[in-house]
Amino acid sequence: MLIVEPDFTGHRWRYAQWAAQAFAEAGHPCVIATHRANAGHPLAREIANAQMPGVSLALIDDPEPASAFALQAERIPYVRYHRYFAHAYASVSACTPIGFAVVPYVDYFIHALPLLGSPFRDTPWIGITMRTTFHHRHVGVKTPDRPLVNAIKANLFRRALRAPGLRTLLSIDPTLPEWSVRPGALKESSASILYLADPFPDAAAGDSLAARSRLGLGPGPHLLVYGSITERKGIRELVAALARMTRPPTLVVAGQQDEATRAFLHLHGTRLTPQPRIIDRFIDNDMELDLFRACDVVWLGYTGHYGMSGVLVQAYRFGKCVIATSEGLIGWFCAGETLGPVLEDLSAQSIAHAVDRALAGPHCADRPLAADAHAALLERNTLAAFKRTLRHAARGCVNCLQ
C-alpha cells in the first residue's frame, strides 16, 4: 500500500502517520512516500529506526524537468502536485507492487483530476479532502459569497469524483457528505463521499498544575494559540486586543511560525504583560498534551480559514473553552456558543470582551454539549474511529485487502 504526502509541515505528517498505522495494524504493509527534504523530520526518523512496524519510507525527489510547455502548466500548483504524485507512484511501483494508494491530502491536485486523470494509473485509491468549501453556503456554513468561483469548483469537484480508480473520497467536513446526498448533487457513477472525523488520540486530561510545571508556565490564566502559526491564526488581532486589556491572560503561542509572524511577535509580543510564552518549533506529542492540559482557553479566532480545525477537536476533548470565529466550519461547530464565545469580528474590543467572558465562564466540560448537534459530532473525533473509517473506505479493494 502506498501513502503519498510530500509535505510534513502542519498537520499533514500526522495524517500520513495515522493512515499508515491504520493499515499496518490490520496486516497490510505500507510505504510512505515523501519529499527528500523531510528526511530529518521526526516521523521520517521514526520509520527509519524501525519504530513503526509494517511501515517503510520512500524519499522521492521532484521529477526531472518537463518540456517547456509542461513547465508553463506546472506553474499551476494542482498540475505540479499531480506530477509529483504520479512520479512518486512510478518510483515506488518500480520497486514493489502497489495494490492500493492513499492520499492524506487530495486537495493538492483534486481540481486537476478531470483533465489529467488519476496519478496512480489503474490502481484503486482513496483520498482525504480538507479544503472543499464550494458547498458551504448551501448547508448553512458562513463563508464569503463567491458564486462564480464556487460554481467552477463545484463542476471540477463533480468531475473529479469520476476519476479512474477513485473508490471513496473522505472529508473531514461533515457537511460535504450531507450535501452529496441531496437530489442532483452527484451522478450515480461518482465515488462515494464519507465523513472522516478529524482525529485526536485518546488522552486523559491529566494534572494541569504538573503540565504547567513541565512547560515552565507561571500562575494565572493562560490563552493558547496552537498549530502552524501564520497570520491566518488571527495572531495580530489577538495581540492587539491583549495589549489593551487591564488584566490579560498569559499568551502561549506554540508551533512553527512563518517569517512574517515571527517578526511580528518579536516586535510586539515582548510588549505584552505578562510576557508571552512562545514555542517556535515542532511540538511533539507529549508537549502537545501538556499544552492543552495547562492552558485555560484555546484561541480559534482565525481569519480566512473556512475548513475544519484539529485544534478545535483537541480543545473539545480536553474540555477547554474556545474563542472562535463565526466563519467556516469552526463557526458551524461553535454556533450557539456551546463551546465558548463566538466572534462576529476581530476588533480589539470584541476580542477583549470574548477573552473576559471565556475566563469568567464555566469550563466546556461542564456544559451540556450533547444538546448541540454540531458540537456533539466532535465526540466521534477519535483516532480509533479515524482508523476504522479509513479501513472501511478501502474494504472493497480486494487486491490489497483480501
Secondary structure, DSSP 8 states (H G I E B T S, - for coil): -EEE-S--STTHHHHHHHHHHHHHTTT--EEEEEEGGGTTSHHHHHHHTT-STTEEEEEE-------HHHHHHTTSHHHHHHHHHHHHHHHHHTTS----EEES-GGGTGGGHHHH--TTTT--EEEEES---TTGGGTT------HHHHHHHHHHHHHHTTSTTEEEEEES-THHHHHHTSTTSS-TTS-EEEE----B-------HHHHHHHHT--SS-EEEEESSBSGGGTHHHHHHHHHH-SS--EEEEES-B-HHHHHHHHHHGGGSSS--EEE-S---HHHHHHHHHH-SEEEE--SS--S--HHHHHHHHTT-EEEEESSHHHHHHHGGGSSS-EESS--HHHHHHHHHHHHHS--GGGS-GGGSHHHHGGGG-BHHHHHHHHHHHHTT-HHHH-
